[in-house]
Amino acid sequence: MASIQRFLVKEEQKTYVFNLASLLKLLVLCAVLWVLGVTTLMPNKTQAQTVREMICGGNRDFVYGSHPTIGPIFVADTTQYNLKNAENMLPNIANLVEDVVFNYDPADVKDYMWRTTLSGGAVAVKHLPTVTEMQAWLSMTEAEAAEETDYGSRSYGTFCEDRSRDFWEGDWLWPTIETLTGAKDCASAKPFCERRDLPLIRMMCPETCGCVDPLAGLYVDNGCRQLCRETPEFQAALASAACQDLSNSKQELAWQRWWSGFYSNERGIWSEDNEMMTFARGGAEGNCSFLLSQDWMARTFCQQRQTRPGTMICPSVCGCPGITDGWCPGSCLSDATPAEGGDSSR
Ligand SMILES: *[C@@H]1O[C@H](CO)[C@@H](O)[C@H](O)[C@H]1NC(C)=O
């Protein structure tokens, strides 16, 4: 019993000595850290706090996205904010995105939109139920986005008519256009109709841009809804158009516009020495017969790719009514029958 008692006391003393040494070491360490902290760490900490407040301020429990080539912004609630979603957006949209990120409040979401007034004016941001749904929106191509028409689907709410801020999605889409171009309505957006990198303009202003007119002379086609070609207006214009090359002022205007759109969009992609580029740069002075000098030029002008063909401008050179891609004037078809019957040399 006694030996056990003594042993315990010894043990306690040992422990005490050990702790005292540790305490001294700890005090020295604290002193060193304090000196370090006052001289170097404190200023860094203040900086780090400022940065942290800048990056992580406000609500962080959501993700956002902006379509990589069309622009409109989406938000979806999450439990953790992920800054990685800032990748892959139109460069000019960054400021608006930042404004949305620092002001978004899920309490203000109503009717599938978060609507508020930011520094640039009233904005709306489409609110999606899940991140998966947002990924589906963001992965839509320009063509898919433009064709989507069903209400309640993944539709941007653009159809075959110009859209203003008055319609439901107007507050969602127009601030994006304004941020990208400064335009507030289709009239002021008109100069941007020719820009391949701005499909949203043609989605919102298909009438102004000429998506719904076969003889508009529009060159870029992304953002134009292809289904609009089936409307009675489009078909009527196609049916009544002349079957002759550059035979009226509308064709001449379309000719100028097509070549101007061709040049502005292919500059930097095609060589400046290319014959079509040289012709366009020189103001497209000439007529449809220019295209006949090289097979590839007629093909480029007359075939629809991601661009609109000039078939309605030069129907004869383009081989109407022989080509059946839906761009030949209707009058070529009715003219063709008697011409074929009367011309025995063919
Ligand atoms: C078209 O242009 C060519 C040469 O540039 C010219 O010889 C021809 O007469 C023109 N045709 C018409 C119908 O103006």
The ligand as an ORCA input file, in Angstrom:
! r2SCAN-3c Opt
* xyz 0 1
  C     -22.212     41.421   -115.528
  O     -20.848     41.724   -115.382
  C     -20.057     41.337   -116.479
  C     -18.605     41.580   -116.155
  O     -18.413     42.162   -114.932
  C     -20.489     42.132   -117.726
  O     -19.716     41.730   -118.821
  C     -21.946     41.825   -117.970
  O     -22.409     42.622   -119.050
  C     -22.786     42.126   -116.749
  N     -24.146     41.692   -116.974
  C     -25.186     42.462   -116.793
  C     -26.516     41.869   -117.060
  O     -25.085     43.599   -116.405
*
